[in-house]
């Protein structure tokens, strides 16, 4: 399974995309949400920053505390 992620800024509470960091990596099929979030935060160099995570269908949305950013994680097989 391939995990695709992106992190961008907010404007008026919505994703703005004036800048964006994107990437992808492989994980096993049985990877947990905690494992995936750890890997994404490691890739984005935000390890140690707490995030509020929400499920939006097949997509995960995360918002790092103390930052006006929003991130999305989606999966491809």
PyMOL Python script that loads the backbone (N, CA, C, O; Angstrom):
from pymol import cmd

cmd.read_pdbstr("""\
ATOM      1  N   UNK A   1       0.854  -1.168   0.000  1.00  0.00           N
ATOM      2  CA  UNK A   1       0.000   0.000   0.000  1.00  0.00           C
ATOM      3  C   UNK A   1       0.902   1.232   0.000  1.00  0.00           C
ATOM      4  O   UNK A   1       1.924   1.258   0.685  1.00  0.00           O
ATOM      5  N   UNK A   2       0.534   2.219  -0.743  1.00  0.00           N
ATOM      6  CA  UNK A   2       1.295   3.462  -0.831  1.00  0.00           C
ATOM      7  C   UNK A   2       0.531   4.553  -0.091  1.00  0.00           C
ATOM      8  O   UNK A   2      -0.662   4.760  -0.316  1.00  0.00           O
ATOM      9  N   UNK A   3       1.238   5.243   0.791  1.00  0.00           N
ATOM     10  CA  UNK A   3       0.673   6.361   1.541  1.00  0.00           C
ATOM     11  C   UNK A   3       1.117   7.649   0.861  1.00  0.00           C
ATOM     12  O   UNK A   3       2.314   7.885   0.700  1.00  0.00           O
ATOM     13  N   UNK A   4       0.166   8.479   0.464  1.00  0.00           N
ATOM     14  CA  UNK A   4       0.428   9.796  -0.119  1.00  0.00           C
ATOM     15  C   UNK A   4       0.019  10.841   0.912  1.00  0.00           C
ATOM     16  O   UNK A   4      -1.048  10.736   1.517  1.00  0.00           O
ATOM     17  N   UNK A   5       0.855  11.839   1.110  1.00  0.00           N
ATOM     18  CA  UNK A   5       0.547  12.858   2.105  1.00  0.00           C
ATOM     19  C   UNK A   5       0.853  14.238   1.545  1.00  0.00           C
ATOM     20  O   UNK A   5       1.656  14.396   0.625  1.00  0.00           O
ATOM     21  N   UNK A   6       0.191  15.231   2.124  1.00  0.00           N
ATOM     22  CA  UNK A   6       0.471  16.628   1.790  1.00  0.00           C
ATOM     23  C   UNK A   6       0.178  17.483   3.011  1.00  0.00           C
ATOM     24  O   UNK A   6      -0.734  17.197   3.786  1.00  0.00           O
ATOM     25  N   UNK A   7       0.957  18.522   3.163  1.00  0.00           N
ATOM     26  CA  UNK A   7       0.803  19.490   4.247  1.00  0.00           C
ATOM     27  C   UNK A   7       0.800  20.869   3.615  1.00  0.00           C
ATOM     28  O   UNK A   7       1.673  21.187   2.807  1.00  0.00           O
ATOM     29  N   UNK A   8      -0.178  21.691   3.979  1.00  0.00           N
ATOM     30  CA  UNK A   8      -0.302  23.025   3.402  1.00  0.00           C
ATOM     31  C   UNK A   8      -0.782  24.011   4.461  1.00  0.00           C
ATOM     32  O   UNK A   8      -1.097  23.617   5.584  1.00  0.00           O
ATOM     33  N   UNK A   9      -0.835  25.274   4.109  1.00  0.00           N
ATOM     34  CA  UNK A   9      -1.255  26.314   5.034  1.00  0.00           C
ATOM     35  C   UNK A   9      -2.767  26.508   4.984  1.00  0.00           C
ATOM     36  O   UNK A   9      -3.456  25.963   4.122  1.00  0.00           O
ATOM     37  N   UNK A  10      -3.259  27.297   5.930  1.00  0.00           N
ATOM     38  CA  UNK A  10      -4.688  27.600   6.016  1.00  0.00           C
ATOM     39  C   UNK A  10      -4.941  29.069   5.716  1.00  0.00           C
ATOM     40  O   UNK A  10      -4.112  29.932   6.004  1.00  0.00           O
ATOM     41  N   UNK A  11      -6.097  29.334   5.136  1.00  0.00           N
ATOM     42  CA  UNK A  11      -6.576  30.704   4.961  1.00  0.00           C
ATOM     43  C   UNK A  11      -8.073  30.680   5.228  1.00  0.00           C
ATOM     44  O   UNK A  11      -8.830  30.066   4.477  1.00  0.00           O
ATOM     45  N   UNK A  12      -8.498  31.338   6.281  1.00  0.00           N
ATOM     46  CA  UNK A  12      -9.906  31.323   6.646  1.00  0.00           C
ATOM     47  C   UNK A  12     -10.388  29.958   7.081  1.00  0.00           C
ATOM     48  O   UNK A  12     -11.569  29.642   6.938  1.00  0.00           O
ATOM     49  N   UNK A  13      -9.491  29.146   7.609  1.00  0.00           N
ATOM     50  CA  UNK A  13      -9.854  27.818   8.081  1.00  0.00           C
ATOM     51  C   UNK A  13      -9.863  26.741   7.013  1.00  0.00           C
ATOM     52  O   UNK A  13     -10.103  25.575   7.325  1.00  0.00           O
ATOM     53  N   UNK A  14      -9.613  27.095   5.780  1.00  0.00           N
ATOM     54  CA  UNK A  14      -9.613  26.140   4.662  1.00  0.00           C
ATOM     55  C   UNK A  14      -8.199  25.996   4.099  1.00  0.00           C
ATOM     56  O   UNK A  14      -7.370  26.897   4.230  1.00  0.00           O
ATOM     57  N   UNK A  15      -7.941  24.847   3.472  1.00  0.00           N
ATOM     58  CA  UNK A  15      -6.639  24.611   2.853  1.00  0.00           C
ATOM     59  C   UNK A  15      -6.382  25.664   1.784  1.00  0.00           C
ATOM     60  O   UNK A  15      -7.245  25.920   0.943  1.00  0.00           O
ATOM     61  N   UNK A  16      -5.204  26.276   1.811  1.00  0.00           N
ATOM     62  CA  UNK A  16      -4.894  27.396   0.929  1.00  0.00           C
ATOM     63  C   UNK A  16      -4.017  26.997  -0.256  1.00  0.00           C
ATOM     64  O   UNK A  16      -4.214  27.510  -1.358  1.00  0.00           O
ATOM     65  N   UNK A  17      -3.071  26.110  -0.060  1.00  0.00           N
ATOM     66  CA  UNK A  17      -2.144  25.635  -1.098  1.00  0.00           C
ATOM     67  C   UNK A  17      -1.270  26.740  -1.685  1.00  0.00           C
ATOM     68  O   UNK A  17      -0.871  26.648  -2.846  1.00  0.00           O
ATOM     69  N   UNK A  18      -0.958  27.799  -0.899  1.00  0.00           N
ATOM     70  CA  UNK A  18       0.031  28.756  -1.389  1.00  0.00           C
ATOM     71  C   UNK A  18       1.424  28.146  -1.297  1.00  0.00           C
ATOM     72  O   UNK A  18       2.324  28.541  -2.039  1.00  0.00           O
ATOM     73  N   UNK A  19       1.609  27.188  -0.394  1.00  0.00           N
ATOM     74  CA  UNK A  19       2.784  26.315  -0.374  1.00  0.00           C
ATOM     75  C   UNK A  19       2.294  24.934   0.028  1.00  0.00           C
ATOM     76  O   UNK A  19       1.282  24.812   0.719  1.00  0.00           O
ATOM     77  N   UNK A  20       2.986  23.916  -0.388  1.00  0.00           N
ATOM     78  CA  UNK A  20       2.575  22.553  -0.062  1.00  0.00           C
ATOM     79  C   UNK A  20       3.803  21.649  -0.046  1.00  0.00           C
ATOM     80  O   UNK A  20       4.709  21.793  -0.866  1.00  0.00           O
ATOM     81  N   UNK A  21       3.814  20.721   0.897  1.00  0.00           N
ATOM     82  CA  UNK A  21       4.836  19.674   0.952  1.00  0.00           C
ATOM     83  C   UNK A  21       4.122  18.355   0.684  1.00  0.00           C
ATOM     84  O   UNK A  21       3.163  18.007   1.374  1.00  0.00           O
ATOM     85  N   UNK A  22       4.594  17.624  -0.321  1.00  0.00           N
ATOM     86  CA  UNK A  22       3.969  16.354  -0.701  1.00  0.00           C
ATOM     87  C   UNK A  22       5.012  15.252  -0.695  1.00  0.00           C
ATOM     88  O   UNK A  22       6.212  15.499  -0.814  1.00  0.00           O
ATOM     89  N   UNK A  23       4.521  14.029  -0.555  1.00  0.00           N
ATOM     90  CA  UNK A  23       5.410  12.881  -0.621  1.00  0.00           C
ATOM     91  C   UNK A  23       4.615  11.598  -0.568  1.00  0.00           C
ATOM     92  O   UNK A  23       3.391  11.603  -0.438  1.00  0.00           O
ATOM     93  N   UNK A  24       5.344  10.490  -0.672  1.00  0.00           N
ATOM     94  CA  UNK A  24       4.715   9.183  -0.599  1.00  0.00           C
ATOM     95  C   UNK A  24       5.736   8.165  -0.122  1.00  0.00           C
ATOM     96  O   UNK A  24       6.943   8.363  -0.256  1.00  0.00           O
ATOM     97  N   UNK A  25       5.228   7.066   0.440  1.00  0.00           N
ATOM     98  CA  UNK A  25       6.069   5.958   0.872  1.00  0.00           C
ATOM     99  C   UNK A  25       5.214   4.703   0.964  1.00  0.00           C
ATOM    100  O   UNK A  25       3.986   4.775   1.001  1.00  0.00           O
ATOM    101  N   UNK A  26       5.875   3.561   1.001  1.00  0.00           N
ATOM    102  CA  UNK A  26       5.192   2.264   1.094  1.00  0.00           C
ATOM    103  C   UNK A  26       5.042   1.846   2.544  1.00  0.00           C
ATOM    104  O   UNK A  26       5.919   2.103   3.369  1.00  0.00           O
ATOM    105  N   UNK A  27       3.918   1.196   2.853  1.00  0.00           N
ATOM    106  CA  UNK A  27       3.687   0.589   4.160  1.00  0.00           C
ATOM    107  C   UNK A  27       3.046  -0.778   3.941  1.00  0.00           C
ATOM    108  O   UNK A  27       2.452  -1.019   2.890  1.00  0.00           O
ATOM    109  N   UNK A  28       3.159  -1.672   4.918  1.00  0.00           N
ATOM    110  CA  UNK A  28       2.474  -2.965   4.808  1.00  0.00           C
ATOM    111  C   UNK A  28       0.952  -2.783   4.815  1.00  0.00           C
ATOM    112  O   UNK A  28       0.444  -1.773   5.303  1.00  0.00           O
ATOM    113  N   UNK A  29       0.248  -3.749   4.280  1.00  0.00           N
ATOM    114  CA  UNK A  29      -1.225  -3.694   4.206  1.00  0.00           C
ATOM    115  C   UNK A  29      -1.869  -3.569   5.584  1.00  0.00           C
ATOM    116  O   UNK A  29      -2.918  -2.939   5.720  1.00  0.00           O
ATOM    117  N   UNK A  30      -1.251  -4.161   6.608  1.00  0.00           N
ATOM    118  CA  UNK A  30      -1.864  -4.174   7.942  1.00  0.00           C
ATOM    119  C   UNK A  30      -1.325  -3.055   8.843  1.00  0.00           C
ATOM    120  O   UNK A  30      -1.408  -3.169  10.065  1.00  0.00           O
ATOM    121  N   UNK A  31      -0.785  -1.993   8.277  1.00  0.00           N
ATOM    122  CA  UNK A  31      -0.239  -0.874   9.058  1.00  0.00           C
ATOM    123  C   UNK A  31      -1.356  -0.152   9.802  1.00  0.00           C
ATOM    124  O   UNK A  31      -2.443   0.055   9.262  1.00  0.00           O
ATOM    125  N   UNK A  32      -1.082   0.228  11.039  1.00  0.00           N
ATOM    126  CA  UNK A  32      -2.076   0.931  11.846  1.00  0.00           C
ATOM    127  C   UNK A  32      -2.023   2.434  11.562  1.00  0.00           C
ATOM    128  O   UNK A  32      -1.068   2.939  10.972  1.00  0.00           O
ATOM    129  N   UNK A  33      -3.058   3.124  11.992  1.00  0.00           N
ATOM    130  CA  UNK A  33      -3.114   4.576  11.807  1.00  0.00           C
ATOM    131  C   UNK A  33      -1.989   5.257  12.585  1.00  0.00           C
ATOM    132  O   UNK A  33      -1.413   6.236  12.110  1.00  0.00           O
ATOM    133  N   UNK A  34      -1.675   4.752  13.765  1.00  0.00           N
ATOM    134  CA  UNK A  34      -0.598   5.328  14.576  1.00  0.00           C
ATOM    135  C   UNK A  34       0.738   5.192  13.848  1.00  0.00           C
ATOM    136  O   UNK A  34       1.518   6.144  13.807  1.00  0.00           O
ATOM    137  N   UNK A  35       1.006   4.029  13.278  1.00  0.00           N
ATOM    138  CA  UNK A  35       2.246   3.798  12.529  1.00  0.00           C
ATOM    139  C   UNK A  35       2.335   4.741  11.330  1.00  0.00           C
ATOM    140  O   UNK A  35       3.383   5.335  11.074  1.00  0.00           O
ATOM    141  N   UNK A  36       1.236   4.871  10.604  1.00  0.00           N
ATOM    142  CA  UNK A  36       1.210   5.735   9.419  1.00  0.00           C
ATOM    143  C   UNK A  36       1.445   7.189   9.810  1.00  0.00           C
ATOM    144  O   UNK A  36       2.210   7.889   9.146  1.00  0.00           O
ATOM    145  N   UNK A  37       0.793   7.656  10.887  1.00  0.00           N
ATOM    146  CA  UNK A  37       0.988   9.036  11.335  1.00  0.00           C
ATOM    147  C   UNK A  37       2.436   9.277  11.765  1.00  0.00           C
ATOM    148  O   UNK A  37       2.995  10.334  11.472  1.00  0.00           O
ATOM    149  N   UNK A  38       3.043   8.321  12.450  1.00  0.00           N
ATOM    150  CA  UNK A  38       4.448   8.469  12.847  1.00  0.00           C
ATOM    151  C   UNK A  38       5.349   8.633  11.637  1.00  0.00           C
ATOM    152  O   UNK A  38       6.233   9.490  11.624  1.00  0.00           O
ATOM    153  N   UNK A  39       5.124   7.805  10.612  1.00  0.00           N
ATOM    154  CA  UNK A  39       5.945   7.871   9.406  1.00  0.00           C
ATOM    155  C   UNK A  39       5.738   9.196   8.665  1.00  0.00           C
ATOM    156  O   UNK A  39       6.702   9.796   8.189  1.00  0.00           O
ATOM    157  N   UNK A  40       4.491   9.651   8.565  1.00  0.00           N
ATOM    158  CA  UNK A  40       4.192  10.912   7.881  1.00  0.00           C
ATOM    159  C   UNK A  40       4.849  12.073   8.623  1.00  0.00           C
ATOM    160  O   UNK A  40       5.488  12.922   8.000  1.00  0.00           O
ATOM    161  N   UNK A  41       4.700  12.119   9.944  1.00  0.00           N
ATOM    162  CA  UNK A  41       5.302  13.193  10.729  1.00  0.00           C
ATOM    163  C   UNK A  41       6.816  13.162  10.621  1.00  0.00           C
ATOM    164  O   UNK A  41       7.459  14.212  10.607  1.00  0.00           O
ATOM    165  N   UNK A  42       7.390  11.975  10.546  1.00  0.00           N
ATOM    166  CA  UNK A  42       8.830  11.843  10.366  1.00  0.00           C
ATOM    167  C   UNK A  42       9.256  12.409   9.017  1.00  0.00           C
ATOM    168  O   UNK A  42      10.256  13.122   8.932  1.00  0.00           O
ATOM    169  N   UNK A  43       8.504  12.097   7.964  1.00  0.00           N
ATOM    170  CA  UNK A  43       8.812  12.594   6.625  1.00  0.00           C
ATOM    171  C   UNK A  43       8.680  14.115   6.544  1.00  0.00           C
ATOM    172  O   UNK A  43       9.443  14.765   5.830  1.00  0.00           O
ATOM    173  N   UNK A  44       7.718  14.684   7.269  1.00  0.00           N
ATOM    174  CA  UNK A  44       7.475  16.129   7.243  1.00  0.00           C
ATOM    175  C   UNK A  44       8.310  16.888   8.271  1.00  0.00           C
ATOM    176  O   UNK A  44       8.236  18.114   8.348  1.00  0.00           O
ATOM    177  N   UNK A  45       9.097  16.171   9.053  1.00  0.00           N
ATOM    178  CA  UNK A  45       9.954  16.758  10.087  1.00  0.00           C
ATOM    179  C   UNK A  45       9.138  17.514  11.131  1.00  0.00           C
ATOM    180  O   UNK A  45       9.527  18.597  11.570  1.00  0.00           O
ATOM    181  N   UNK A  46       8.004  16.936  11.523  1.00  0.00           N
ATOM    182  CA  UNK A  46       7.192  17.516  12.599  1.00  0.00           C
ATOM    183  C   UNK A  46       7.019  16.506  13.733  1.00  0.00           C
ATOM    184  O   UNK A  46       6.027  16.552  14.460  1.00  0.00           O
ATOM    185  N   UNK A  47       7.975  15.602  13.883  1.00  0.00           N
ATOM    186  CA  UNK A  47       7.939  14.642  14.975  1.00  0.00           C
ATOM    187  C   UNK A  47       7.956  15.386  16.298  1.00  0.00           C
ATOM    188  O   UNK A  47       8.727  16.329  16.475  1.00  0.00           O
ATOM    189  N   UNK A  48       7.111  14.966  17.224  1.00  0.00           N
ATOM    190  CA  UNK A  48       7.029  15.618  18.526  1.00  0.00           C
ATOM    191  C   UNK A  48       5.927  16.653  18.617  1.00  0.00           C
ATOM    192  O   UNK A  48       5.625  17.130  19.711  1.00  0.00           O
ATOM    193  N   UNK A  49       5.322  17.012  17.503  1.00  0.00           N
ATOM    194  CA  UNK A  49       4.204  17.957  17.503  1.00  0.00           C
ATOM    195  C   UNK A  49       2.910  17.159  17.476  1.00  0.00           C
ATOM    196  O   UNK A  49       2.705  16.327  16.592  1.00  0.00           O
ATOM    197  N   UNK A  50       2.045  17.411  18.435  1.00  0.00           N
ATOM    198  CA  UNK A  50       0.774  16.696  18.492  1.00  0.00           C
ATOM    199  C   UNK A  50      -0.130  17.165  17.354  1.00  0.00           C
ATOM    200  O   UNK A  50      -0.079  18.321  16.935  1.00  0.00           O
ATOM    201  N   UNK A  51      -0.956  16.246  16.868  1.00  0.00           N
ATOM    202  CA  UNK A  51      -1.883  16.551  15.776  1.00  0.00           C
ATOM    203  C   UNK A  51      -3.270  16.033  16.115  1.00  0.00           C
ATOM    204  O   UNK A  51      -3.418  14.991  16.755  1.00  0.00           O
ATOM    205  N   UNK A  52      -4.269  16.760  15.687  1.00  0.00           N
ATOM    206  CA  UNK A  52      -5.645  16.276  15.756  1.00  0.00           C
ATOM    207  C   UNK A  52      -5.929  15.575  14.431  1.00  0.00           C
ATOM    208  O   UNK A  52      -5.792  16.172  13.363  1.00  0.00           O
ATOM    209  N   UNK A  53      -6.324  14.306  14.505  1.00  0.00           N
ATOM    210  CA  UNK A  53      -6.533  13.494  13.305  1.00  0.00           C
ATOM    211  C   UNK A  53      -8.016  13.194  13.158  1.00  0.00           C
ATOM    212  O   UNK A  53      -8.677  12.815  14.125  1.00  0.00           O
ATOM    213  N   UNK A  54      -8.544  13.364  11.938  1.00  0.00           N
ATOM    214  CA  UNK A  54      -9.943  13.062  11.627  1.00  0.00           C
ATOM    215  C   UNK A  54      -9.996  12.180  10.402  1.00  0.00           C
ATOM    216  O   UNK A  54      -9.174  12.309   9.496  1.00  0.00           O
ATOM    217  N   UNK A  55     -10.972  11.276  10.375  1.00  0.00           N
ATOM    218  CA  UNK A  55     -11.188  10.445   9.194  1.00  0.00           C
ATOM    219  C   UNK A  55     -12.230  11.103   8.308  1.00  0.00           C
ATOM    220  O   UNK A  55     -13.294  11.512   8.774  1.00  0.00           O
ATOM    221  N   UNK A  56     -11.910  11.200   7.023  1.00  0.00           N
ATOM    222  CA  UNK A  56     -12.834  11.742   6.029  1.00  0.00           C
ATOM    223  C   UNK A  56     -13.001  10.679   4.945  1.00  0.00           C
ATOM    224  O   UNK A  56     -12.426  10.800   3.863  1.00  0.00           O
ATOM    225  N   UNK A  57     -13.774   9.656   5.223  1.00  0.00           N
ATOM    226  CA  UNK A  57     -13.914   8.555   4.273  1.00  0.00           C
ATOM    227  C   UNK A  57     -12.623   7.757   4.226  1.00  0.00           C
ATOM    228  O   UNK A  57     -12.206   7.201   5.242  1.00  0.00           O
ATOM    229  N   UNK A  58     -11.984   7.690   3.069  1.00  0.00           N
ATOM    230  CA  UNK A  58     -10.725   6.972   2.910  1.00  0.00           C
ATOM    231  C   UNK A  58      -9.517   7.862   3.178  1.00  0.00           C
ATOM    232  O   UNK A  58      -8.381   7.396   3.091  1.00  0.00           O
ATOM    233  N   UNK A  59      -9.736   9.120   3.498  1.00  0.00           N
ATOM    234  CA  UNK A  59      -8.667  10.082   3.705  1.00  0.00           C
ATOM    235  C   UNK A  59      -8.545  10.418   5.191  1.00  0.00           C
ATOM    236  O   UNK A  59      -9.544  10.465   5.909  1.00  0.00           O
ATOM    237  N   UNK A  60      -7.323  10.649   5.640  1.00  0.00           N
ATOM    238  CA  UNK A  60      -7.095  11.153   6.987  1.00  0.00           C
ATOM    239  C   UNK A  60      -6.717  12.628   6.886  1.00  0.00           C
ATOM    240  O   UNK A  60      -5.924  13.022   6.031  1.00  0.00           O
ATOM    241  N   UNK A  61      -7.290  13.427   7.761  1.00  0.00           N
ATOM    242  CA  UNK A  61      -6.939  14.844   7.857  1.00  0.00           C
ATOM    243  C   UNK A  61      -6.238  15.047   9.185  1.00  0.00           C
ATOM    244  O   UNK A  61      -6.703  14.552  10.211  1.00  0.00           O
ATOM    245  N   UNK A  62      -5.122  15.769   9.182  1.00  0.00           N
ATOM    246  CA  UNK A  62      -4.459  16.064  10.448  1.00  0.00           C
ATOM    247  C   UNK A  62      -4.111  17.547  10.515  1.00  0.00           C
ATOM    248  O   UNK A  62      -3.751  18.180   9.523  1.00  0.00           O
ATOM    249  N   UNK A  63      -4.238  18.071  11.740  1.00  0.00           N
ATOM    250  CA  UNK A  63      -3.964  19.486  11.992  1.00  0.00           C
ATOM    251  C   UNK A  63      -2.969  19.580  13.147  1.00  0.00           C
ATOM    252  O   UNK A  63      -3.327  19.305  14.293  1.00  0.00           O
ATOM    253  N   UNK A  64      -1.729  19.963  12.861  1.00  0.00           N
ATOM    254  CA  UNK A  64      -0.743  20.121  13.932  1.00  0.00           C
ATOM    255  C   UNK A  64      -1.140  21.257  14.881  1.00  0.00           C
ATOM    256  O   UNK A  64      -1.531  22.339  14.442  1.00  0.00           O
ATOM    257  N   UNK A  65      -1.033  20.993  16.185  1.00  0.00           N
ATOM    258  CA  UNK A  65      -1.347  22.020  17.180  1.00  0.00           C
ATOM    259  C   UNK A  65      -0.340  23.157  17.101  1.00  0.00           C
ATOM    260  O   UNK A  65       0.841  22.930  16.836  1.00  0.00           O
ATOM    261  N   UNK A  66      -0.808  24.385  17.331  1.00  0.00           N
ATOM    262  CA  UNK A  66       0.062  25.554  17.365  1.00  0.00           C
ATOM    263  C   UNK A  66       0.550  25.996  16.004  1.00  0.00           C
ATOM    264  O   UNK A  66       1.522  26.745  15.905  1.00  0.00           O
ATOM    265  N   UNK A  67      -0.116  25.540  14.947  1.00  0.00           N
ATOM    266  CA  UNK A  67       0.317  25.862  13.594  1.00  0.00           C
ATOM    267  C   UNK A  67      -0.914  26.068  12.728  1.00  0.00           C
ATOM    268  O   UNK A  67      -1.917  25.379  12.909  1.00  0.00           O
ATOM    269  N   UNK A  68      -0.853  26.993  11.801  1.00  0.00           N
ATOM    270  CA  UNK A  68      -1.960  27.218  10.877  1.00  0.00           C
ATOM    271  C   UNK A  68      -1.742  26.378   9.616  1.00  0.00           C
ATOM    272  O   UNK A  68      -1.619  26.899   8.508  1.00  0.00           O
ATOM    273  N   UNK A  69      -1.698  25.061   9.828  1.00  0.00           N
ATOM    274  CA  UNK A  69      -1.465  24.113   8.736  1.00  0.00           C
ATOM    275  C   UNK A  69      -2.508  23.011   8.792  1.00  0.00           C
ATOM    276  O   UNK A  69      -3.127  22.767   9.827  1.00  0.00           O
ATOM    277  N   UNK A  70      -2.685  22.359   7.666  1.00  0.00           N
ATOM    278  CA  UNK A  70      -3.561  21.199   7.571  1.00  0.00           C
ATOM    279  C   UNK A  70      -2.879  20.181   6.663  1.00  0.00           C
ATOM    280  O   UNK A  70      -2.201  20.540   5.700  1.00  0.00           O
ATOM    281  N   UNK A  71      -3.068  18.923   6.984  1.00  0.00           N
ATOM    282  CA  UNK A  71      -2.472  17.870   6.176  1.00  0.00           C
ATOM    283  C   UNK A  71      -3.498  16.820   5.810  1.00  0.00           C
ATOM    284  O   UNK A  71      -4.484  16.620   6.519  1.00  0.00           O
ATOM    285  N   UNK A  72      -3.254  16.154   4.696  1.00  0.00           N
ATOM    286  CA  UNK A  72      -4.128  15.092   4.229  1.00  0.00           C
ATOM    287  C   UNK A  72      -3.302  13.859   3.911  1.00  0.00           C
ATOM    288  O   UNK A  72      -2.187  13.962   3.399  1.00  0.00           O
ATOM    289  N   UNK A  73      -3.852  12.698   4.215  1.00  0.00           N
ATOM    290  CA  UNK A  73      -3.211  11.424   3.912  1.00  0.00           C
ATOM    291  C   UNK A  73      -4.223  10.597   3.143  1.00  0.00           C
ATOM    292  O   UNK A  73      -5.353  10.415   3.597  1.00  0.00           O
ATOM    293  N   UNK A  74      -3.828  10.095   1.986  1.00  0.00           N
ATOM    294  CA  UNK A  74      -4.691   9.203   1.231  1.00  0.00           C
ATOM    295  C   UNK A  74      -3.861   8.022   0.743  1.00  0.00           C
ATOM    296  O   UNK A  74      -2.632   8.084   0.700  1.00  0.00           O
ATOM    297  N   UNK A  75      -4.543   6.960   0.380  1.00  0.00           N
ATOM    298  CA  UNK A  75      -3.899   5.680   0.120  1.00  0.00           C
ATOM    299  C   UNK A  75      -4.157   5.197  -1.297  1.00  0.00           C
ATOM    300  O   UNK A  75      -5.250   5.377  -1.834  1.00  0.00           O
ATOM    301  N   UNK A  76      -3.151   4.585  -1.899  1.00  0.00           N
ATOM    302  CA  UNK A  76      -3.294   3.921  -3.184  1.00  0.00           C
ATOM    303  C   UNK A  76      -2.697   2.517  -3.053  1.00  0.00           C
ATOM    304  O   UNK A  76      -1.837   2.265  -2.209  1.00  0.00           O
ATOM    305  N   UNK A  77      -3.166   1.626  -3.895  1.00  0.00           N
ATOM    306  CA  UNK A  77      -2.705   0.233  -3.816  1.00  0.00           C
ATOM    307  C   UNK A  77      -1.956  -0.154  -5.063  1.00  0.00           C
ATOM    308  O   UNK A  77      -1.493  -1.288  -5.178  1.00  0.00           O
TER     309      UNK A  77
END
""", "prot")
cmd.dss("prot")
cmd.show_as("cartoon", "prot")
cmd.util.cbc("prot")
cmd.orient("prot")
